[in-house]
Amino acid sequence: MGFLERLRAYLERVERAPEGVPAVRVDLAAHRRHFVACCDRDQEERTERLLGLPVELQRTISRETEKEIEELRDSLPAFVEEVADQILETLAPGASPEELTHLINVAISWQLHVANVSTGSRGLDEEIGRLASSARSQQGQRGARDGWRSPARYAFEIRAIRRQVDRHVLTRSGAAFLELPGSDAVRWLLALEVAQSLGPADEWRVSPELAVQLLREPAREIDVDELVHGSWAFSLSSVRRLGALRLLHYQGQDPGRGVMGWSYRVFDQARPLLEELAEMRPTPFAVLANALLRDEVAHTLDSVRPDPERALRESAASATALQARMVVHEIRNALVPAQGALSRLVRDLGEATQAEPLRRHRDRVDAGIQRALAFADEMLRVANLGVEPAAPFDAAAAVRDAIAGMATELNGSLRYIQPEGAPAATVGPRARFVLAVTNLLRNAAQAVAGLEGVVEVSMQARAEQIVLRVDDSGPGVPAEQRRAVFEPGVALRAGGSGQGLALVRQVVEGEMQGSVTCSDSPLGGARFEIVIPAMEAKGR
């Protein structure tokens, strides 16, 4: 199984676990102690085994055994990591830390031919022995083990997973990877790497500088002196990872064949992707990667220092997706009619003009329009990977979160009527629903600002639907503007962005299959009413 396939399998396992998978930490000190105990046991057993053999043969066997022991001692950390990964991936995915420690010790014992630890099953012992032999074989082929070869460690380093107490859970960056096929999955990983790169020597993340180097010298040999003296400033570990992603051919050291240096050769089909990375182009993948990483940093900061006003902030990824929808909408509105008009123009002029020049120019214009439409569609597809997935949530609790976040702006003008009826459970993107309600509350707060007015929030939960009303005693919204206020760019007051109510409609109608309307309020101002399906109704 290749690196990409192992990473996908690991992230799928994390995705399937409702509360994430255990964040396993290998106790290397415990395994070193076990290794020493195995060596002592081996010395005793070897002395007994060699009794009666010719002295020269005893010496030969002892030298070979000591050499194997020394090699395993030197590579023990990498061996333990490789065995742990293989056990969790193929043999015991749900192993506890204690169980994993025991299984790794069985693998060490097996490699040293010491029967001092067992699983209690001969068949399982032999399977672990095969895993141990495979791990040793891979080490022999590529030398020291790169940390990124562990799917869990790599996923954590690029923020495809996050640590939550003692477990690993999937981030939206990881979920986006699972949505993408083959080459797009590789593009996504490298977009995440470049967005977080610490420079040319970063062994976990490819840097733009490395991409420039690979384009400048697509085939190169690197000798030991260049690494020693620093004339090769780039991480060979990252070069090896690009080889594992099938973007280049990598050849490592092989003293047995007289190969003392390293070399690589970039595949031709990898050049366009490397050019994107080298130039740091704002591709849809790059834009979304940066947005999701900003959200992840914000999530980490909130977990350390909770922000009582976090409901007021729209996630960068959601904002990117919303912006992409608006851009795609405008591009399609401009290009699709233009494409139709061009076809009609060609039809009308076809008989009156020379056919060949007209056909040639028409083909070029059509191709340009199709490229623009294809780019817009890709931008929307990629941006939507970062949108918060729908999940069940308590709408009443979400409304309370929005109210808490707006407490300062409402400044005592709020009157909250407790929900009536059944539990207010629905399905949708909770954080974006909180943001939509926040926008309605902010709109109402601005309407009554300086007027000593009232903002009233009420909710009714029924079997089929949930109704939320935000009323204010402000000046209201003219009847002829009550539909237009939900359009992007239409503002109720000077200085407004015209995006707040557009987002409310996008979330409620576009993502939750509900409705939002504006009407007169009994308080004398405006009433904004949201109607969304209850969870029971969505399940039918």
matplotlib code that plots the C-alpha trace (Angstrom):
import matplotlib.pyplot as plt

x = [0.0, 1.5, 1.8, -1.4, -3.4, -2.2, -3.0, -6.5, -7.2, -6.1, -8.2, -11.2, -10.8, -10.7, -13.8, -15.7, -15.0, -17.7, -15.4, -12.1, -9.4, -6.9, -3.9, -1.3, 2.1, 4.7, 6.7, 10.2, 11.8, 9.8, 10.7, 14.4, 14.2, 12.5, 15.2, 17.9, 16.1, 15.8, 19.6, 20.4, 18.1, 19.5, 23.1, 22.1, 20.2, 22.9, 25.6, 23.5, 22.7, 26.4, 27.7, 29.3, 29.8, 33.3, 34.9, 35.2, 31.6, 30.6, 32.6, 31.0, 27.4, 28.1, 29.6, 26.5, 24.1, 25.9, 25.8, 22.0, 21.5, 23.6, 21.7, 18.4, 19.7, 20.7, 17.4, 15.1, 13.1, 12.3, 11.6, 9.1, 7.3, 7.0, 5.7, 3.2, 1.8, 1.5, -0.2, -2.7, -3.4, -3.7, -3.8, -5.3, -6.8, -8.5, -5.5, -5.2, -1.8, -1.1, -2.0, 0.1, 3.1, 2.8, 2.4, 5.5, 7.5, 6.4, 7.8, 11.1, 11.3, 10.6, 13.3, 15.8, 14.6, 13.8, 10.5, 10.1, 6.9, 3.9, 0.3, -0.9, -1.6, 1.0, -0.7, -0.9, 2.8, 3.7, 1.7, 3.5, 6.7, 5.9, 5.1, 8.4, 10.4, 8.6, 9.5, 13.1, 13.2, 11.8, 14.3, 17.1, 15.8, 15.6, 17.7, 16.4, 12.7, 11.1, 8.5, 5.9, 5.7, 3.5, 0.0, -1.1, 2.0, 1.9, -1.9, -1.3, 1.6, -0.5, -3.6, -5.7, -6.5, -6.4, -5.8, -8.9, -8.0, -6.5, -8.0, -7.5, -10.4, -10.8, -10.5, -12.2, -8.8, -8.8, -12.4, -11.6, -8.8, -11.3, -13.6, -10.9, -9.7, -6.1, -4.3, -6.6, -5.9, -2.1, -2.7, -4.7, -2.0, 0.7, -1.5, -1.8, 2.0, 3.0, 0.6, 2.3, 5.9, 8.6, 11.2, 13.4, 14.6, 11.1, 10.9, 7.2, 6.0, 7.2, 8.3, 8.0, 11.8, 12.0, 9.5, 11.6, 14.7, 13.0, 11.9, 15.3, 17.1, 14.5, 17.2, 20.1, 22.6, 23.4, 26.6, 27.5, 29.7, 26.8, 24.8, 27.7, 28.7, 25.1, 25.3, 22.1, 19.7, 16.6, 15.0, 15.7, 12.8, 10.4, 12.0, 11.4, 7.8, 7.3, 8.6, 6.1, 3.4, 4.7, 5.8, 9.4, 11.8, 14.1, 17.2, 18.7, 22.1, 23.0, 26.6, 26.3, 26.0, 28.5, 25.9, 27.0, 24.9, 21.3, 19.5, 16.0, 14.3, 11.1, 8.3, 7.1, 3.5, 4.4, 5.8, 2.4, 1.8, 5.3, 4.9, 1.7, 3.6, 6.7, 4.7, 2.3, -0.6, -3.9, -5.6, -8.9, -7.0, -4.5, -7.3, -9.3, -6.2, -5.4, -9.0, -9.3, -5.9, -7.0, -10.1, -8.1, -5.8, -8.9, -10.3, -7.1, -6.9, -10.6, -9.9, -7.1, -8.8, -12.5, -13.9, -17.4, -18.0, -16.9, -20.5, -20.0, -17.2, -17.8, -15.2, -12.7, -13.6, -17.3, -16.7, -14.5, -17.3, -19.9, -17.7, -17.1, -20.8, -21.3, -18.5, -19.6, -23.2, -22.0, -19.6, -22.4, -24.9, -22.4, -21.0, -24.0, -26.1, -23.0, -22.5, -26.1, -25.9, -22.7, -24.5, -27.4, -25.0, -23.1, -26.4, -27.6, -24.4, -23.4, -24.8, -23.7, -20.0, -17.2, -17.7, -14.1, -12.9, -16.2, -15.9, -12.3, -12.9, -16.1, -14.3, -11.7, -14.3, -16.3, -13.2, -12.4, -15.9, -15.8, -12.5, -13.8, -17.0, -14.9, -12.6, -15.6, -17.1, -13.8, -13.5, -17.0, -16.4, -13.2, -14.5, -17.5, -15.1, -14.5, -18.1, -19.3, -21.1, -24.8, -25.4, -28.2, -28.3, -30.6, -31.8, -32.8, -29.3, -27.8, -30.1, -28.9, -25.3, -26.1, -27.8, -24.8, -22.4, -24.6, -25.1, -22.9, -24.5, -28.0, -27.2, -30.3, -32.8, -33.5, -36.6, -36.3, -39.4, -38.6, -39.4, -42.8, -43.7, -41.5, -37.7, -36.1, -33.9, -33.0, -30.2, -27.7, -24.5, -24.8, -22.0, -23.4, -26.9, -25.6, -24.0, -27.3, -29.2, -26.4, -26.8, -30.5, -29.9, -27.2, -29.6, -32.3, -29.9, -28.8, -32.5, -33.2, -29.8, -30.3, -34.1, -34.4, -36.2, -36.9, -35.7, -37.8, -36.7, -39.3, -39.3, -41.9, -40.9, -43.5, -43.4, -42.8, -41.0, -39.2, -40.2, -37.8, -38.9, -36.8, -38.9, -37.8, -39.4, -37.2, -38.3, -39.0, -38.3, -40.4, -42.7, -41.0, -37.6, -38.5, -37.4, -34.5, -32.8, -31.8, -29.9, -26.1, -24.9, -28.3, -27.9, -30.7, -28.6, -25.6, -22.3, -23.7, -22.0, -25.2, -23.9, -25.4, -29.0, -27.7, -25.8, -29.0, -30.9, -27.9, -27.8, -31.5, -32.8, -29.7, -28.3, -31.2, -34.1, -36.0, -37.3, -36.7, -39.0, -39.4, -42.7, -44.2, -43.7, -46.3, -43.6, -43.8, -40.6, -39.5, -40.1, -37.6, -39.0, -37.0, -38.8, -36.7, -37.6, -37.5, -35.3, -38.2, -39.6, -36.2, -36.0, -39.2]
y = [0.0, 3.4, 6.5, 8.2, 5.0, 4.6, 8.2, 7.9, 4.6, 6.3, 9.4, 7.2, 5.4, 8.7, 9.8, 6.6, 7.0, 9.3, 10.6, 10.2, 7.6, 7.3, 9.6, 6.9, 7.7, 5.1, 4.7, 4.3, 4.1, 1.1, -0.6, 0.2, -1.6, -4.6, -4.6, -4.7, -7.6, -9.5, -9.0, -10.4, -13.3, -13.9, -14.0, -16.7, -18.8, -18.4, -19.7, -22.8, -23.2, -23.0, -25.5, -28.4, -26.5, -25.9, -22.8, -21.0, -21.6, -20.3, -17.1, -16.7, -17.1, -14.7, -12.0, -12.2, -12.1, -9.2, -7.3, -7.8, -6.7, -3.6, -2.7, -3.1, -1.0, 1.8, 1.8, 0.9, 4.2, 4.0, 0.2, 0.8, 3.6, 1.5, -1.6, 0.5, 2.0, -1.4, -2.9, -0.1, -0.1, -3.8, -5.9, -4.1, -0.7, -0.3, -1.4, 0.5, 2.1, -0.8, -3.4, -1.7, -1.6, -5.3, -6.1, -4.0, -5.9, -9.1, -7.8, -6.9, -10.3, -11.9, -10.0, -11.1, -14.7, -14.6, -16.2, -14.2, -12.3, -13.7, -12.7, -16.1, -17.1, -18.7, -17.5, -13.9, -14.1, -15.2, -12.4, -9.8, -11.5, -10.9, -7.3, -6.9, -8.5, -6.2, -3.1, -4.2, -4.8, -1.4, 0.2, -1.7, -0.3, 3.4, 3.9, 6.1, 6.4, 9.7, 10.9, 11.6, 7.9, 7.6, 8.6, 9.8, 12.0, 13.4, 14.1, 15.9, 18.0, 19.3, 19.7, 17.1, 16.0, 17.7, 16.5, 16.6, 15.6, 12.1, 11.4, 12.5, 14.0, 14.9, 18.6, 20.1, 20.0, 16.2, 15.8, 17.8, 15.3, 12.4, 14.1, 14.4, 11.7, 10.9, 13.9, 16.4, 14.8, 15.3, 18.9, 19.4, 17.9, 20.1, 23.2, 22.5, 21.9, 25.1, 27.2, 26.0, 25.5, 26.7, 27.0, 25.0, 22.7, 21.8, 18.0, 17.8, 20.4, 21.3, 24.9, 27.2, 27.4, 23.6, 23.7, 26.4, 24.2, 21.2, 23.3, 24.8, 21.4, 18.7, 16.0, 16.2, 14.2, 15.3, 14.2, 13.9, 17.0, 19.2, 18.1, 18.5, 22.0, 23.2, 23.9, 21.7, 23.7, 21.6, 18.8, 15.4, 14.1, 16.3, 15.2, 11.6, 12.5, 13.9, 10.6, 8.8, 11.0, 10.0, 13.5, 12.5, 9.5, 9.4, 7.3, 7.1, 5.9, 2.3, 1.6, -2.0, -0.9, 1.9, 4.7, 7.1, 10.1, 10.8, 11.8, 12.7, 13.2, 15.2, 13.7, 15.9, 15.7, 17.1, 20.4, 22.3, 21.5, 22.5, 25.8, 26.5, 25.9, 27.8, 30.9, 30.5, 31.1, 31.8, 28.7, 27.5, 24.9, 27.4, 29.9, 27.2, 25.8, 29.2, 29.7, 26.4, 26.8, 30.2, 28.5, 25.8, 28.3, 30.2, 26.9, 26.2, 29.6, 29.4, 26.0, 27.6, 31.0, 30.9, 33.9, 34.9, 36.7, 33.9, 33.6, 36.9, 35.7, 33.8, 31.2, 32.0, 28.9, 29.6, 33.2, 31.8, 29.4, 32.2, 34.5, 31.8, 31.2, 34.9, 35.1, 32.0, 33.4, 36.6, 34.9, 32.6, 35.5, 37.4, 34.5, 32.2, 35.0, 36.1, 32.6, 32.5, 35.9, 34.8, 31.8, 33.9, 36.5, 33.8, 32.3, 35.7, 36.7, 33.3, 33.7, 37.3, 36.8, 34.4, 31.2, 30.2, 33.3, 33.5, 29.8, 30.2, 33.3, 31.8, 28.7, 30.8, 32.8, 29.7, 28.0, 31.1, 31.2, 27.4, 27.8, 30.7, 28.6, 25.6, 27.6, 29.1, 25.6, 24.3, 27.3, 26.6, 22.8, 23.3, 26.1, 24.0, 21.3, 23.7, 24.3, 23.0, 19.7, 19.4, 17.8, 17.6, 20.5, 22.3, 25.4, 27.0, 26.6, 28.0, 31.1, 31.5, 31.5, 34.2, 36.3, 35.9, 37.0, 40.1, 41.1, 44.2, 45.6, 44.9, 46.8, 45.7, 46.3, 42.5, 40.7, 36.9, 34.8, 31.2, 28.6, 27.0, 23.5, 20.5, 20.4, 22.6, 20.0, 20.5, 19.5, 21.9, 23.8, 24.9, 27.6, 29.2, 29.2, 31.0, 33.5, 34.0, 34.6, 37.0, 39.0, 39.3, 40.5, 43.0, 44.3, 44.8, 46.3, 48.9, 49.6, 50.7, 52.2, 55.6, 55.2, 53.3, 50.7, 47.0, 43.9, 40.8, 37.2, 34.4, 30.8, 28.1, 24.5, 22.2, 18.7, 19.7, 23.0, 25.5, 29.2, 32.0, 35.6, 38.7, 41.8, 45.4, 48.7, 50.6, 52.4, 49.1, 48.1, 49.6, 47.0, 47.4, 46.5, 43.5, 41.0, 42.9, 43.2, 39.6, 40.1, 40.5, 44.1, 45.6, 47.5, 48.8, 51.8, 53.8, 52.1, 48.6, 45.9, 44.3, 40.8, 40.2, 39.4, 37.7, 35.3, 34.7, 33.6, 31.5, 29.6, 29.2, 28.6, 27.3, 25.1, 24.2, 24.1, 26.7, 30.2, 33.7, 36.7, 40.3, 41.9, 44.5, 43.9, 44.3, 46.4, 48.9, 48.1, 45.1, 41.4, 38.8, 35.3, 32.2, 28.8, 25.7, 22.0, 20.2, 17.1, 14.7, 16.3, 16.1, 12.4, 11.6]
z = [0.0, -1.0, 1.1, -0.3, 0.1, 3.7, 4.5, 3.1, 5.0, 8.2, 7.7, 6.8, 10.1, 12.0, 10.1, 11.0, 14.7, 16.2, 18.9, 16.9, 17.4, 20.3, 19.9, 20.4, 21.9, 21.7, 24.9, 23.4, 26.8, 27.7, 24.4, 25.0, 28.4, 26.7, 24.0, 26.7, 28.5, 25.2, 24.6, 28.0, 27.4, 24.0, 25.4, 27.9, 25.3, 22.7, 25.0, 25.6, 21.8, 20.8, 23.2, 21.4, 18.1, 16.7, 18.2, 14.9, 14.1, 17.5, 16.8, 13.4, 14.7, 17.6, 15.3, 12.9, 15.9, 17.5, 14.2, 13.9, 17.5, 16.9, 13.7, 15.5, 18.5, 16.2, 14.3, 17.2, 17.3, 13.5, 13.8, 16.7, 14.8, 11.7, 13.6, 15.5, 12.3, 10.7, 13.7, 13.9, 10.2, 9.5, 12.7, 15.6, 14.7, 18.1, 20.3, 23.5, 24.4, 26.8, 24.1, 21.5, 23.8, 24.4, 20.6, 19.8, 22.4, 20.8, 17.5, 19.2, 20.7, 17.4, 15.7, 18.4, 18.2, 22.0, 23.1, 26.3, 25.3, 23.5, 22.6, 23.7, 20.1, 18.0, 14.8, 16.1, 17.2, 13.7, 12.0, 14.2, 13.3, 9.6, 10.3, 12.1, 9.3, 6.8, 8.9, 9.0, 5.3, 4.5, 6.8, 5.0, 1.7, 2.6, 5.7, 8.5, 8.6, 7.7, 10.2, 7.5, 6.6, 9.7, 8.4, 11.9, 12.4, 8.9, 9.2, 12.5, 11.0, 8.1, 10.3, 8.6, 12.2, 15.5, 19.0, 21.2, 24.8, 24.2, 20.7, 17.1, 15.2, 11.6, 10.6, 7.6, 5.8, 6.3, 5.3, 2.1, 1.3, 1.5, -1.0, -3.6, -6.1, -7.2, -8.6, -6.9, -3.5, -4.2, -5.1, -1.9, 0.3, -1.3, -1.0, 2.7, 3.0, 1.2, 3.2, 6.4, 5.3, 7.6, 4.8, 2.5, 5.3, 6.6, 6.4, 6.9, 4.3, 0.8, 0.5, -2.6, -2.7, -3.1, -5.9, -7.6, -7.2, -8.8, -11.7, -12.2, -12.0, -12.8, -12.6, -10.2, -8.1, -4.6, -2.9, 0.8, 0.7, -0.4, 2.7, 5.0, 3.8, 3.4, -0.4, -0.7, 1.5, 1.0, 2.9, 1.3, 3.4, 1.5, -1.8, -0.8, 0.0, -3.5, -4.8, -2.7, -4.2, -7.7, -8.7, -9.2, -9.1, -6.1, -5.6, -2.2, -1.0, -1.7, -0.6, -1.6, -5.2, -4.9, -4.8, -2.1, -2.9, -3.7, -6.9, -8.2, -11.6, -11.8, -14.0, -16.8, -15.7, -12.3, -13.7, -13.8, -10.2, -9.2, -11.0, -9.0, -5.8, -6.8, -7.9, -4.9, -7.3, -5.7, -7.1, -5.6, -3.7, -2.3, -1.3, 0.5, 2.2, 3.7, 4.8, 6.5, 8.2, 9.6, 10.9, 12.5, 14.2, 15.5, 16.8, 18.7, 20.2, 21.3, 23.0, 25.0, 25.6, 24.9, 23.0, 24.1, 20.8, 18.5, 17.3, 15.6, 13.4, 10.2, 9.5, 6.8, 4.9, 4.9, 3.8, 1.0, -0.1, 0.0, -2.0, -4.5, -4.9, -5.6, -8.1, -9.9, -10.0, -11.6, -14.0, -15.2, -15.5, -17.7, -19.9, -20.5, -22.2, -24.1, -25.3, -26.5, -28.1, -30.0, -31.4, -32.6, -34.1, -36.0, -37.3, -38.4, -40.1, -41.4, -44.9, -45.4, -44.4, -45.3, -43.3, -42.6, -40.7, -38.8, -37.8, -36.7, -34.5, -33.1, -32.0, -30.2, -28.4, -27.5, -26.1, -24.0, -22.5, -21.8, -20.0, -17.8, -17.0, -16.2, -13.9, -12.1, -11.6, -10.2, -7.8, -6.5, -6.2, -4.3, -2.0, -1.1, 0.4, 3.3, 4.1, 7.5, 7.1, 8.1, 11.5, 14.1, 16.6, 19.0, 17.3, 20.6, 22.1, 18.8, 19.2, 22.8, 21.6, 19.1, 21.7, 24.1, 21.4, 20.7, 24.4, 24.1, 20.9, 22.1, 25.3, 27.3, 24.5, 24.0, 25.1, 24.7, 24.8, 25.7, 23.0, 22.9, 21.9, 21.1, 21.3, 18.7, 17.0, 13.3, 10.9, 9.2, 9.7, 13.3, 13.2, 10.1, 11.6, 14.6, 12.3, 10.4, 13.6, 14.7, 11.5, 12.1, 15.7, 14.6, 12.0, 14.6, 17.1, 14.5, 13.7, 17.3, 18.1, 19.9, 20.0, 23.3, 21.3, 21.8, 20.0, 20.6, 19.8, 19.9, 18.8, 18.2, 17.7, 16.1, 14.8, 11.2, 11.5, 13.7, 13.5, 14.7, 14.7, 15.3, 15.8, 16.4, 17.1, 14.6, 11.4, 9.6, 5.9, 3.1, 1.4, -2.0, -0.5, 1.6, -1.1, -2.3, 1.1, 0.9, -2.4, -2.2, -2.1, -1.0, 2.2, 4.5, 5.7, 4.5, 5.2, 5.2, 3.2, 1.8, 2.7, 6.1, 5.0, 1.9, 4.1, 6.2, 3.0, 1.8, 5.1, 5.7, 2.2, 0.4, 3.1, 5.4, 3.0, 5.0, 4.3, 5.5, 5.0, 6.1, 7.1, 9.5, 13.2, 15.9, 17.6, 14.8, 13.0, 11.0, 11.6, 10.1, 10.2, 9.7, 9.1, 9.0, 9.0, 12.3, 12.5, 12.5, 9.3, 7.6, 8.4, 6.5]

ax = plt.figure().add_subplot(projection="3d")
ax.plot(x, y, z, "-o")
ax.set_aspect("equal")
plt.show()
